[in-house]
Amino acid sequence: MASLDRVSTPAALYPEIEPYDSGMLDVGDGNAVYWEVSGNPAGRPVVFLHGGPGGGTGPKHRRLFDPERYRIVLLDQRNCGRSTPHAGRHDTELAANTTWHLVADLERLRAHLDIERWLVFGGSWGSALALAYAETHPDVVTGLILRGIFTLRPAELDWFYEGGAAAVHPEAWERFLAPVPTEQRRPGGLVDAYARLLADPDPAVHGPAAVAWATWEANGVTLLPRPELVAEFARPEYALAFARIENHYFVHDGWFEPEQLLRDAHRVAHIPTVIVQGRYDMCTPATTAWDLHRALPDAEYVLVDDAGHAFDEPGILAALLAATDRFAES
């Protein structure tokens, strides 16, 4: 694959398309995962892994892939999007929602769709899930496209949820702190404080906490403010599912051993990989992408100098579309 040292050319998403197949996959534990397939039934299989965890997929994600050349698989991970039961209901139990449940779900879905091997595309939390899946099942992965790299190391979580990014977004940080009792606003304790707030059965407690958690992230996703995105994240049911699932994962460090995804990167060193990262990414700072590139020196590393975290910022989108187009040719 040709080098992608810098991508600055404006790019457009592929045209809107509809799925030609979809369903609910029973993955056990009382959970059903929504999946859909669009594009060319005879095309190169690719699975798109959304962020969060808890973010869900949308029609725009299909448009990252040439529908003439790809068989495009999207799924909503456990308890979010169109999967059931939904974490937007406060009584939905999350004990059976872990990284390793999601890795097993991907294998179930691959078998269900009778796909021998597939390209794996993951952004933000999806990059962590993509790495966890590929390191567990390297023989079924034909390539990796990873964006906004996140591995759930304590330093990464501390940066965004314990005060690091507050230096850049102090006004939004005040809104994030607002639901937390003053005596619990101590460094290193905010994720746990939010766990207590989100677990509270009173909607007057967990509701505002969920909105504050979700909109703090939405505020940091883009390089330039995008109020409509913040408003979307503030929708009560979406915010509650998003906040509960993310916090559940972060309290448990993703169920990873220390440095696990970077430590085990050698297992995927033979898999063609493209890493795309925004220089000014507030959610998942570039240091993690750089660490992954050092662990995978043969991977293509695309650092977009004028972008943050969102996949549809112009430079990031151009890099992602260039990568999907070239994988379609290989």
Stockholm file with secondary structure:
# STOCKHOLM 1.0

chainA/1-330         MASLDRVSTPAALYPEIEPYDSGMLDVGDGNAVYWEVSGNPAGRPVVFLHGGPGGGTGPKHRRLFDPERYRIVLLDQRNCGRSTPHAGRHDTELAANTTWHLVADLERLRAHLDIERWLVFGGSWGSALALAYAETHPDVVTGLILRGIFTLRPAELDWFYEGGAAAVHPEAWERFLAPVPTEQRRPGGLVDAYARLLADPDPAVHGPAAVAWATWEANGVTLLPRPELVAEFARPEYALAFARIENHYFVHDGWFEPEQLLRDAHRVAHIPTVIVQGRYDMCTPATTAWDLHRALPDAEYVLVDDAGHAFDEPGILAALLAATDRFAES
#=GR chainA/1-330 SS CCCCSCCCSCCCCCCCCCCSEEEEEEEETTEEEEEEEEECTTSEEEEEECSTTTTCCCHHHHTTSCTTTEEEEEECCTTSTTCBSCTTSTTCCCTTCSHHHHHHHHHHHHHHTTCSCEEEEEETHHHHHHHHHHHHCGGGEEEEEEESCCCCCHHHHHHHHSSSGGGTCHHHHHHHHTTSCGGGCCTTCHHHHHHHHHHCSCHHHHHHHHHHHHHHHHHHHSSSCCHHHHHHHTSHHHHHHHHHHHHHHHHTGGGCCTTHHHHTGGGGTTSCEEEEEETTCSSSCHHHHHHHHHHSTTSEEEEETTCCSCTTSHHHHHHHHHHHHHHHHC
#=GC SS_cons         CCCCSCCCSCCCCCCCCCCSEEEEEEEETTEEEEEEEEECTTSEEEEEECSTTTTCCCHHHHTTSCTTTEEEEEECCTTSTTCBSCTTSTTCCCTTCSHHHHHHHHHHHHHHTTCSCEEEEEETHHHHHHHHHHHHCGGGEEEEEEESCCCCCHHHHHHHHSSSGGGTCHHHHHHHHTTSCGGGCCTTCHHHHHHHHHHCSCHHHHHHHHHHHHHHHHHHHSSSCCHHHHHHHTSHHHHHHHHHHHHHHHHTGGGCCTTHHHHTGGGGTTSCEEEEEETTCSSSCHHHHHHHHHHSTTSEEEEETTCCSCTTSHHHHHHHHHHHHHHHHC
//
